[in-house]
């Protein structure tokens, strides 16, 4: 047999042919086919829901992570925390040094109450403007009505520098006989305007604090300071009151020029 005949001989029976084997067919049971169908239906349902949400503009992001942060609040009580900028026409840097009382020569008021007898009896009491500079919380300046627009004017000796102003925004006294609390009964002052040397500054007060509340201002030379009531709280009696007013000068302020 020639060499060519050997190569042309048919392969022996039973010997596997070279090359990849054909894939074996999977034998699926009825339950397998049902599971595949269920998964397909669920997938189609999820795709439909996603398409509906996107079409209506819904977002799947966590809203708590992408919500805008709230703005910081200002301090709830005047005089606590950083000093607020001055409101008014007075300009400059507020004085930060040691203070002393400014010399008040006279006080005039646009209203007042004269000769009232306390509910518990006793001598009659006046509630005029000069009661705000006597250093006593048991006295006060009082006016009928809401007090808006009412004024107190303080005449000063030697035109000193004024570096701080303030007041007790109500009648901070209790009748020792009846127990009547003037601070809770009368109207309290919420806001005043201070006028000096042709300039103004507005002070906002906390009506829950019966202590003296002051603000620092740029040291300003003045012979007269006027306080005008801008707003008050309601009261069980229709009367507004101020127990004390404080006007302060720098402790080492130079004398007024001649």
Buried (B, 14 or more C-beta within 10 A) or exposed (E): EEEEEEEEEEEEEEEEEEEEEEEEEEEEEEEEEEEEEEEEEEEEEEEEEEEEEEEEEEEEEEEEEEEEEEEEEEEEEBBEEEEEEBBBEBEEEBBEEEBEEBEBEEBBBBBBBEEEEBEEEEEEBBBBBBBBBEEEBBBBBBBEEBBBEBBBBBEBEEBBBBBBBBBBBBBBBBBEEEEBBBBEBBBBBBBBBBBBBEBBBBBBBBBEBBEBBBBBBBBBBBBBBBBBBBBBBEBEBEBBBBBBBBBBBBEEBEEBEE
